[in-house]
């Protein structure tokens, strides 16, 4: 059954999460992490007053789908989603955690966002209009918004704890994590993107761009972490409506952003809440993306 009200925060065993991101609540154990995807939604760098029912379940279960699909490319941090196998302190919260949480290995997160772009959109389109390049990658003149790039490019960004991530060059990213590691991250990012692009195409979708996060295990192995190819971390477009030269309809927060622009919110506190119509349209888009990509109904 679909949820009727969003889960906006968690407090397990009377304890606040060790870390709270824009969407996820993270609880630490001795040798693992419990990541709980809430239904919070952010736009223009602020968490809004309304949540989107089932959104956290879509993010969790779609990430699990992709983690399983891509483990031949790179190891990932997923241990499992079965609440009965969680540490005992969490099991009594199974009704809250089921379908929206995952137990994962602990890693040392690398301080770069690894972005793959196959199409010219979003911040990449804005940067291209100003400089003719994205993250130092020079592109041909005369490309249109949403156009397929001559080849997929790797455009790393800094990981911002607040505000926007900032696009940086591969060379600058190498200064943050090391030249050898950034070359590996570039290769893995492009492999993951091409795999996701091909699968999405079979499902009638275009994966325009996406971002990944990686961490290092105690033995120095690179591991894929966080989320993977979800509507929060990716730009999906319907193939049958694709028309380069303009912005495309997408399976993400489009209705939310459109509404906030419509009411002329100044993108400063206090943050607005969303009308039910926008909440339900957004929820539907997240669910549709999940169903089309996995061929399954949400658990």
N, C-alpha and C positions, 0 to 999 in steps of 0.2 A: 504493500500500500504506500502511496506517496505521502510524504510528510505534509502536515498542514501548517506548521510554524517552523521557522528557521532556528537552528542551534547557533547562538551567537558567541557563547563562551563555555568553557568547561572548568570544573573544579573537582578533581578526583580525590576521594578520601579527605575532603575538606581542605585540600591543598591546591593553591594556584599553580599553573604550569611553570616549569623552570624558565621557559622562554615563550613569548607570545609574539607571533608575526602578524602580518596583516590578515592572514587567513588561518594559519595553523597554530595550535597549541602544542608545545613540545614538553614531554616529561622525560626526565633522565632516570635510567637505572644504572647499575654498576657497569654493565657491559653492552647496553643497548639504549635505544631511544624509542619512546612511543610518540608517534606523530598523529595528532587528531586534526582532521580537516573540518573546520567549522563552516557555517554558511555565511560568514562575513563576506562582504564584497567591498572592494576599494575602487576608487576612481579619482583621477587627478591627484594621486598620492595620499588620499585620505580614506579611512574606513568609514563607510556610510552608516547612517542610523538604522537602515533596514538590511535584512539578510535575504538570501535567495534559497528557499527550501530545497533540500536535496543537493545543493551545489557541492558541499563537502564530500558527499558520497560519490558524485560524478568524478571529482578530482582524484579521490582515492582509488576507486575501482578502475578508472581509465588508466591511471598510472600503473596499477598492478598489471593490467592487460599489456601495456607497452613494456614494462619491465620483463615480463615473461617472454614477449616476442623478440626482444633485442638482446637477451643475455648472451647470444652467440657473438655479439659485437663487443660488448664490454660488461664486466661484472657490475651488479648494482647492489644497493644497500638493503633490499627487501629481505626480511626474514619470514614474515607471514602476516596474514590478516585474520586468522582464526582466533577469536578472543579466548577460547578455551585453552590456547597454548601461550597466552600472555603470562607475565609474572603475576603471582597470586594477588598482589596489591591492586591489580587492574581488573581482575576477572568479574568482580561483583558489579562492575559498571558496564557489563557487556551490552545492555540494552541501549546505552548511549554510544558506545564505541563501535558496535557492529556496523560494518559496511563503510565507515568513515575514518577508520584508524589503521595504522600499520606499525608493526614492530620492525625496527631497522637496526643495522649495524652502525656503530659509532665510527665516524671518520674525522679527519681534520679537513674541513671544507677549504677549497681553494678560492682565493678572493677575486675570481673573475666570473662573469656571466658569459657563457659560450653560445653565441647566437649564430644560427645559420639562416641565410636569406636566399631564397630562390626567386622571389618576386620583389618588386620595388614598391614598398608601402611603409606606412607609419613613420617612425623617426628616421628611417633610412631614406624615405622619399624626401623628407624635409631637408636632410643633410645633402642629398644629391642635388636638390634644387639650388642650394647655396654654394656648394663646392665641386660638384661633378664627381664626388667620391663618397664612399661610406667607410668610416674607420680606417681611412688611409688607402682603401682599395679604389683605384681609379676606374671609372666606368665609362662606356661610350657616351657620346653626346646624343641628345635627342630622345632619350628613353621617356616613356610615358608612365604616369602613375599606374601601379598594379601590373606593370609589364613583367614578363618572364625575363630574368637576367640571362645574359649569354652563358654564364655558368654560376652555380651556387657559390656564394662567398661566405667566409668566416669573418664575423665582425664582433669581436669581444667587447665587453663593457665592464665597468666597475660595478661592484655590488653595493648599492646604496642601502643603508639601514633606514634612511628616510629620504624622501624626495626621489627624483628621477635617477635611474642608472645612466651613466655617461659613456657613450661610445668611445673606445680607445683603439689604437692600432695594435696589430698583432705583436709588433716590436715592443710597445709599451707594456702589453700584457706579459710578455716574456720577462720584463724587468720585475714584475710582481711575483711570478711563479717559477721562473727559470726557462731558458730557451728550449731545452729538451722537452720539458713538460708541456709548454704551450704548443709545440709541434705535434705532440701526441694528442692534446686536447682538440686541436684543429682537425686532425685526421678523424678522431672519434666523432666529433660534432657533425662533420660532413657525411660520414657513413650513416649515423643515426638519422640525419635529416633525409637522405636519399631513400633509406628504408621506409621511413614514415610517409614520405611523399608518394612512393609507389603504392603503399597500402591504402592511403587516403584516396588516391585516384581510383582504385578498384571500388571504393565505397561512394564514389560520386562527389568527392571533396578535393579541394586543392589545399595543401599545406604550404602556405605562402612563406612563413618563417616560424622559427621556434627557438627557444633558448633552453640550455641545459646547465646543470650545476654538477660539479665533480668534487670528490674528496679523496684524501689519501688514507689508506689503511695504515695500521701500525708498522706493517712491513714495507710501506712505500708503494703499494699497488694503487693504481687509479681506479676509482669506483664511481659509478653514476649515482647521484643522490637526489633528494628533494622530490620533484614531480617530473613527469616526462610527457610531452606532447599532449597536454590538456588544453582546454579552451582558455585557461588563465595564462599559460606560458606560450601559447601558439596562436597563429592567425589562420583559421580555416575558412575557406570560401566554398560555396556550392559551384561545382563545375558547370552546371547547365545555365547558370546566370552570369558566368565570367565574361566581362567586357573590359579589356585594358583601356586606360585613358581616364579612369575615374576611380573613386573609392568603391570597394565591393561590399555587398552584404556579408556579414560574418557571423560565426557562431561563438560569440563571446559577450562582452559587456556593451555591445553597440547601443542597445535600447537605453541602457543606463546613462552612457555618455551623452546620447542625443537628448534625453530628458534634462540632464543637468545644464546642457547648453541652452536648451529651450527656456528654462526658468531663469537663465542668466545668473546662476550661482557664481560668486566671485572666487570660488576655489580656496576659500579660507574658512576657518571655524566661525560659527557653528555649522556642522555638516548637516545636510538635509536628509530627510527620510524619503523613501520612494513610494509613489502611489501603487496600489495593488496591480493595476494593469501593467506597469513596467516590470514589477516583480515577476508576475506570471509569464510575461513574454520572455524575459531573460531566463527563467527557469526552464521554459520549453526549449529554448535554443541549446542550453547545456545538455538537457536530456536527449535532444535530437542528435547532437554531436556524438554522445556516448553510444546511442543505439546504432547509428550509421557506421561508426568505426568498429564496434565490437560485434555487431549482429545480435546483440542480446538486450534484454530489458534490464534496467538497473535493479540490483538486489534490494 
